[in-house]
């Protein structure tokens, strides 16, 4: 009776707690009474909760009546759950496989050659109770794989080459280093730990007080690529990110007017190399090449297969339930798999070569690179100058890694002779979110002592141009600048409407809606402290 009551309660709690899979287009926040959700949606949730509770009740009966078959299936389900749950730092593939084998072997031993009757009775009781959460795993996984997100939704769109390519005034390479702090970067440059950044800053226009559209990647990237203010997003499927816009009706990112759809309409060959967002499913058919890698342990929107999604959703439920227990996260039992340094090393290695290839490809008019560094966890050993997954490395180490990658990209562009023909924009989607990472198992003493502010880097390097207006390429803009103007800046470069540093500076300041006084309007300060008019 206690077990059956628990099954009903568990089914109701789980379904009401996270109902987004039941009504695919809506999330929990949209279905709460406080949000003004329609009554029929709330009734649907209640009916579904009763239905799931009934299934749990039936499975508990099967577990009692057919113990051997039930335990065999339990072994498979437990192996699945263990495979999707990293325990502390034991998340290597070999360890996970060993755990699965031991779990399955333990079940077979207990079912066929169990020891004394007392242990068998205890085991049978445990197995009966275990049916409740494990049946949830099975139902949820099958629902996702067969109904909500079938396999065809996870396929990338095939590239569709342009029939006739337009010739840009300047080819453009736009690099987003994910989660870069301008303050930390300035400190690293000053300390001599970022020589490639220092070289670029000396030769470029630098906005010292730049700000991102949002503090989260899933909002900031759509805002940057559309040039519109995005208030929130809804991950509604493998290729659907619904954008809630401040000044326009909601629209999916794929259907919105982005820099990628703009370059396709105007005939500029474009390529994308990025992570987190499923760029191939969103924009693969309007670019010449798209390479992307998902964020580990993410929802269906950013995984690569329906089975992968089912496992991710299941483990996410268990981890979130555990994290809701007071002080549970402090125990370190279930660190987020998506923050495993090994995963982030693999992502960077997968993306780096395509990023270098596309940045140096003279056939591309526009190249968009969204790279996974210096986003935590720390994966770079500054002492040995190598990638390392030991969890001993800090955010500063990752900032130094961006310098290494920046140098590799520039070297390849110079070797292929496109550096002096390209406009380069280097920025970030948001600054380092120091407060968010303290309790995530990727914290070091150096992180604790590192200060941070809201600024992000915003560096614009122009091709070699005739010095027709007396301005130097290396200009410094100290007024607040908002990086959401990047999309328009790319258009201006491709069409040749902005050609000189002075024109670019004037345009950036005007777009950021800051009126300088008459003296500062005609006067800029370059990075060497000299003033030029």
C-alpha positions in Angstrom: 0.0 0.0 0.0 2.8 2.4 0.9 4.5 1.5 -2.4 1.4 2.0 -4.5 0.7 5.4 -2.7 4.3 6.4 -3.5 3.8 5.5 -7.1 0.8 7.7 -7.5 2.5 10.6 -5.7 5.7 10.2 -7.7 3.9 10.1 -11.0 1.9 13.3 -10.1 4.9 15.2 -8.8 7.2 14.3 -11.7 4.6 15.3 -14.3 3.6 18.5 -12.8 7.2 19.4 -11.9 8.4 19.1 -15.5 5.5 18.9 -18.0 7.2 20.3 -21.0 7.5 16.9 -22.7 3.8 16.4 -22.3 2.8 19.6 -24.1 5.7 20.0 -26.5 5.3 23.7 -27.2 5.1 24.9 -23.6 7.5 24.9 -20.7 6.7 24.6 -16.9 6.8 28.4 -16.4 4.2 28.9 -19.2 1.8 26.3 -17.6 1.8 27.5 -14.0 -1.4 29.1 -12.7 0.6 32.3 -11.9 1.4 32.8 -15.6 -2.3 32.8 -16.5 -2.2 29.4 -18.3 -5.5 28.3 -19.9 -7.5 26.0 -17.6 -7.6 23.2 -20.2 -3.8 22.9 -20.1 -3.8 22.6 -16.3 -6.6 20.0 -16.6 -4.5 18.1 -19.2 -1.6 18.0 -16.8 -3.8 16.6 -14.1 -5.2 13.9 -16.3 -1.8 13.0 -17.5 -0.5 12.7 -13.9 -3.2 10.2 -13.1 -2.4 8.2 -16.3 1.2 8.0 -15.4 0.4 7.0 -11.8 -1.8 4.2 -13.2 1.1 2.9 -15.3 3.3 3.0 -12.2 0.7 1.0 -10.3 0.5 -1.6 -13.1 4.2 -2.0 -13.3 4.4 -2.5 -9.5 2.0 -5.4 -9.9 4.1 -6.9 -12.7 7.2 -6.5 -10.5 5.5 -8.6 -7.7 3.9 -11.2 -10.0 6.7 -11.7 -12.5 9.8 -11.2 -10.4 12.4 -12.7 -12.8 11.3 -10.8 -15.9 10.9 -7.6 -13.9 14.4 -7.8 -12.5 15.9 -8.5 -15.9 14.3 -5.4 -17.3 15.4 -3.5 -14.2 19.0 -4.4 -14.8 18.8 -2.9 -18.3 17.1 0.3 -17.0 19.6 0.7 -14.2 22.5 0.3 -16.6 20.9 3.0 -18.7 20.6 5.4 -15.8 24.1 4.7 -14.6 25.5 5.3 -18.1 23.8 8.8 -18.1 24.9 9.8 -14.6 28.5 10.8 -14.0 29.5 10.4 -10.4 32.0 13.0 -9.2 35.0 12.9 -11.5 34.4 9.2 -12.6 33.0 10.1 -15.9 35.4 8.4 -18.3 33.8 6.1 -20.8 35.6 3.0 -19.6 34.4 3.6 -16.0 30.8 4.0 -17.1 30.9 0.8 -19.1 32.4 -1.1 -16.2 29.6 0.2 -13.9 27.0 -0.9 -16.4 28.4 -4.4 -16.7 28.7 -4.8 -12.9 25.1 -3.5 -12.5 23.7 -5.9 -15.0 25.7 -8.8 -13.6 24.5 -8.1 -10.1 20.9 -8.3 -11.2 21.4 -11.6 -13.1 23.2 -13.1 -10.0 20.4 -12.0 -7.7 17.6 -13.3 -10.0 19.1 -16.7 -10.8 21.6 -17.6 -8.0 20.6 -15.3 -5.2 21.9 -16.1 -1.7 19.6 -16.9 1.3 15.9 -16.3 1.3 16.2 -13.2 3.5 18.5 -11.4 0.9 16.2 -12.5 -1.9 13.2 -11.1 -0.1 14.9 -7.8 0.5 16.1 -7.7 -3.1 12.5 -8.4 -4.3 11.1 -5.6 -2.2 13.8 -3.2 -3.4 13.1 -4.2 -7.0 9.4 -3.7 -6.6 9.9 -0.2 -5.2 12.5 0.5 -7.9 10.0 0.1 -10.6 8.4 3.4 -9.8 11.3 5.7 -10.8 12.7 3.4 -13.4 9.4 3.0 -15.2 9.5 6.8 -15.4 12.8 6.5 -17.2 11.3 4.1 -19.7 8.1 6.0 -20.4 9.9 9.3 -20.7 12.5 7.9 -23.0 10.0 6.2 -25.3 7.9 9.3 -25.4 10.8 11.4 -26.5 12.2 9.0 -29.1 8.9 7.8 -30.7 6.5 10.8 -30.4 7.9 14.2 -29.5 11.3 14.2 -31.3 11.6 11.4 -33.9 15.0 10.8 -35.6 14.4 12.9 -38.7 14.2 16.1 -36.6 17.8 15.7 -35.6 19.3 15.8 -39.1 21.3 18.8 -40.2 20.0 20.7 -43.3 22.2 20.0 -46.3 24.3 22.9 -47.6 22.9 24.6 -50.8 25.8 26.2 -52.7 25.1 29.6 -54.3 24.6 29.6 -58.0 26.3 32.9 -58.3 28.5 34.4 -55.6 28.6 38.1 -54.9 32.0 39.8 -54.4 32.2 41.6 -51.0 33.9 44.9 -50.6 35.7 43.3 -47.6 35.4 39.7 -46.5 34.4 39.5 -42.8 35.5 37.1 -40.0 33.4 37.4 -36.9 34.8 35.5 -33.9 32.8 35.0 -30.6 34.9 33.7 -27.8 32.2 32.4 -25.4 32.1 34.1 -21.9 35.1 36.4 -22.2 35.7 39.1 -19.6 37.2 42.4 -20.8 38.6 43.1 -17.4 40.4 39.7 -17.1 41.6 40.0 -20.7 43.1 43.5 -20.1 44.9 42.1 -17.0 46.3 39.2 -19.0 47.5 41.5 -21.8 49.1 43.8 -19.3 50.9 40.9 -17.6 52.2 39.7 -21.0 50.2 36.4 -21.0 48.3 37.2 -24.2 50.7 38.4 -26.9 48.4 37.7 -29.8 45.6 39.7 -28.2 48.1 42.5 -27.5 49.3 42.6 -31.1 45.7 42.7 -32.4 44.8 45.5 -30.0 47.7 47.6 -31.1 46.5 47.3 -34.7 42.7 47.6 -34.2 39.8 49.7 -33.1 39.1 48.8 -29.5 35.9 49.4 -27.5 36.9 49.4 -23.9 33.3 49.6 -22.5 31.4 47.1 -24.6 28.4 45.2 -23.3 26.6 42.1 -24.5 22.8 41.7 -25.2 22.3 39.2 -22.5 24.2 37.0 -19.9 23.1 33.7 -21.4 24.3 32.2 -24.7 20.9 31.0 -25.8 19.6 34.6 -25.7 22.7 36.5 -26.7 23.6 34.7 -29.9 20.1 35.2 -31.4 20.2 38.9 -30.4 23.7 39.3 -32.0 22.8 37.6 -35.3 19.4 39.3 -35.7 20.4 42.7 -34.3 17.2 42.8 -32.2 16.6 42.8 -28.5 15.6 39.4 -27.3 13.8 39.2 -24.0 13.6 35.4 -23.7 13.8 32.1 -25.7 11.9 28.8 -25.7 13.7 25.6 -26.7 10.7 24.0 -28.4 12.4 21.2 -30.4 15.6 20.0 -32.1 15.6 22.9 -34.6 13.3 25.4 -32.9 14.4 28.2 -30.7 11.5 30.6 -30.3 12.6 34.2 -29.8 10.5 36.6 -27.7 11.4 39.9 -29.2 11.1 43.2 -27.4 9.7 45.2 -30.3 8.1 42.5 -32.6 6.0 39.4 -32.4 7.7 36.1 -31.4 9.5 34.2 -34.2 11.7 31.1 -34.4 15.4 31.8 -34.9 15.5 29.9 -38.1 12.7 32.0 -39.6 14.0 35.4 -38.3 15.9 37.8 -40.3 19.5 37.0 -39.3 22.9 37.9 -40.7 22.9 34.4 -42.3 19.7 34.9 -44.2 20.8 38.3 -45.2 24.1 37.1 -46.7 22.2 34.3 -48.5 19.8 36.9 -50.1 22.7 39.0 -51.2 24.8 36.2 -52.5 27.7 36.2 -50.1 29.2 32.8 -49.5 29.0 32.1 -45.7 30.2 29.5 -43.3 29.5 28.8 -39.6 31.6 27.0 -37.1 30.2 27.0 -33.6 29.0 25.2 -30.5 26.0 25.1 -28.2 23.4 26.0 -30.8 22.5 23.4 -33.5 23.7 25.6 -36.3 23.5 22.8 -38.9 19.8 22.3 -38.2 19.1 26.0 -38.1 21.1 27.4 -40.9 22.8 24.5 -42.7 20.8 25.0 -46.0 21.7 28.7 -46.3 25.5 28.4 -45.8 28.3 26.8 -47.7 29.5 24.9 -44.7 28.3 24.5 -41.1 30.2 22.7 -38.4 28.8 22.5 -34.9 29.1 20.7 -31.6 26.4 20.5 -28.9 26.8 21.5 -25.3 27.1 18.3 -23.2 24.0 17.4 -21.2 21.7 19.7 -23.0 18.0 19.5 -24.0 16.9 18.1 -27.4 17.5 21.5 -29.0 21.2 21.0 -28.9 21.9 17.2 -29.0 22.6 15.1 -32.0 20.2 12.1 -31.9 16.9 11.1 -30.3 18.5 8.4 -28.1 21.1 10.9 -26.9 18.2 13.2 -26.1 16.3 10.6 -24.1 19.4 9.8 -22.0 20.1 13.5 -21.4 16.6 14.3 -20.4 16.5 11.3 -18.0 19.8 12.2 -16.3 18.8 15.8 -16.2 15.7 15.0 -14.2 17.7 12.9 -11.6 20.4 15.5 -11.2 17.9 18.4 -10.8 16.0 16.5 -8.2 19.2 15.8 -6.4 20.3 19.4 -6.7 17.0 20.5 -5.1 17.9 18.8 -1.8 19.5 21.3 0.6 23.3 21.2 0.5 23.2 18.2 -1.8 25.3 19.9 -4.5 28.0 20.4 -1.9 28.5 16.6 -1.6 30.0 16.4 -5.1 28.1 13.2 -5.9 26.6 14.4 -9.1 28.7 17.0 -10.9 27.2 18.2 -14.2 28.5 16.1 -17.0 28.4 19.2 -19.3 31.1 20.7 -17.1 33.5 17.8 -17.6 36.8 19.2 -18.8 37.3 16.2 -21.1 34.1 17.1 -22.9 35.2 20.7 -23.4 38.6 19.6 -24.7 36.8 17.4 -27.2 34.6 20.2 -28.3 37.5 22.6 -28.9 39.5 20.0 -30.8 36.5 19.2 -33.0 35.9 22.8 -33.9 39.4 24.3 -34.0 40.5 22.9 -37.4 37.3 23.8 -39.3 37.4 27.3 -37.7 41.0 27.8 -39.0 40.1 26.4 -42.4 37.1 28.7 -42.8 38.7 31.8 -41.5 41.5 31.4 -44.0 39.3 30.3 -46.9 39.4 33.1 -49.6 36.2 31.8 -51.1 34.1 32.7 -48.0 32.8 36.2 -47.9 31.5 35.9 -44.3 32.8 33.5 -41.6 31.1 33.2 -38.3 33.0 31.4 -35.5 31.4 30.8 -32.1 34.1 29.0 -30.0 33.7 27.3 -26.7 36.5 29.1 -24.8 37.1 30.7 -22.3 33.8 29.3 -21.0 34.4 27.2 -17.9 35.7 24.7 -16.9 39.4 25.4 -17.1 41.0 23.1 -19.7 44.4 24.8 -20.4 47.6 24.3 -18.5 49.5 27.6 -18.9 52.7 26.1 -17.5 52.9 23.3 -20.1 50.9 25.1 -22.7 48.7 22.1 -23.3 45.1 21.1 -22.9 44.5 19.3 -19.6 41.3 17.8 -18.0 42.5 17.6 -14.4 40.1 20.3 -13.1 43.1 22.2 -11.7 42.9 25.1 -14.1 41.2 28.4 -13.8 39.3 30.8 -15.9 42.4 32.9 -16.5 44.1 29.8 -18.0 41.2 29.6 -20.5 41.6 33.3 -21.4 45.2 32.5 -22.2 44.0 29.7 -24.4 41.9 32.2 -26.4 45.2 33.9 -27.1 46.7 30.7 -28.5 43.7 30.1 -30.7 43.6 33.7 -31.9 47.2 33.4 -32.9 46.5 30.2 -34.9 43.6 31.7 -36.7 45.6 34.8 -37.6 48.7 32.8 -38.7 46.5 30.7 -41.1 44.9 33.9 -42.5 48.3 35.5 -43.1 49.6 32.3 -44.7 46.6 32.2 -47.1 47.0 35.9 -47.8 43.5 36.9 -46.6 44.5 38.7 -43.5 45.0 42.1 -45.2 41.8 41.6 -47.2 39.5 40.8 -44.2 37.6 42.8 -41.7 37.8 41.0 -38.3 35.4 41.4 -35.4 36.4 39.7 -32.1 33.9 39.8 -29.2 32.0 37.6 -26.8 28.4 36.7 -26.1 28.6 37.6 -22.4 31.2 38.2 -19.7 32.4 35.6 -17.2 29.6 34.7 -14.8 31.7 34.2 -11.7 28.9 33.9 -9.2 27.2 31.1 -11.3 30.2 28.8 -11.4 31.2 28.8 -7.7 29.1 25.7 -6.8 29.5 23.8 -10.1 32.6 21.8 -9.3 35.0 23.7 -11.5 36.2 26.3 -9.1 39.8 27.1 -8.2 41.5 29.5 -5.7 42.6 31.7 -8.6 39.0 31.9 -9.7 38.0 33.1 -6.3 40.6 35.9 -6.3 39.8 37.1 -9.8 37.6 40.2 -10.2 35.1 40.6 -13.0 32.8 43.2 -14.4 30.1 43.3 -17.0 32.3 44.3 -20.0 33.2 42.1 -22.9 35.9 42.6 -25.5 34.9 44.3 -28.8 37.8 44.6 -31.2 37.5 45.6 -34.9 40.4 45.1 -37.3 40.1 46.6 -40.7 41.9 45.6 -43.9 44.8 47.7 -45.1 43.2 50.9 -46.5 44.6 54.1 -47.9 45.0 56.7 -45.2 42.6 59.1 -46.9 41.2 60.7 -43.8 44.3 60.9 -41.7 43.1 58.4 -39.2 45.0 55.4 -37.7 43.5 51.9 -37.6 44.3 51.7 -33.9 41.6 53.8 -32.4 40.1 53.5 -28.9 36.4 54.1 -28.0 35.8 54.6 -24.3 32.1 55.3 -24.5 29.7 52.5 -23.7 29.1 50.3 -26.8 26.5 47.6 -27.3 27.7 44.5 -29.3 24.2 44.0 -30.7 25.2 46.3 -33.5 27.6 43.6 -34.8 25.2 42.2 -37.3 24.8 45.7 -39.0 28.5 46.2 -38.8 29.0 43.0 -40.8 26.6 44.2 -43.5 28.3 47.6 -43.7 31.7 45.9 -44.2 30.4 43.4 -46.9 28.7 46.2 -48.9 31.6 48.6 -48.5 29.6 51.4 -46.8 32.2 51.5 -44.1 35.9 51.5 -45.3 38.0 53.6 -43.0 38.6 53.5 -39.2 37.2 57.0 -38.8 34.0 56.0 -40.6 33.7 52.9 -38.4 34.2 54.8 -35.2 31.6 57.4 -36.1 29.1 54.7 -37.0 29.7 52.6 -33.9 29.3 55.7 -31.6 26.1 56.8 -33.4 24.6 53.3 -33.4 25.2 53.0 -29.6 23.2 56.2 -29.2 25.7 58.1 -27.2 26.2 61.8 -28.0 29.7 63.0 -27.4 30.4 66.7 -26.8 31.9 68.7 -29.7 35.5 68.2 -28.5 35.3 64.4 -28.2 33.3 64.0 -31.4 36.3 65.1 -33.5 38.9 63.6 -31.3 39.8 59.9 -30.6 42.6 58.3 -28.6 44.6 55.5 -30.0 46.1 52.8 -27.9 49.4 54.5 -27.5 47.8 57.4 -25.7 48.2 59.8 -28.6 45.3 61.8 -29.9 44.4 62.1 -33.5 41.9 64.2 -35.3 
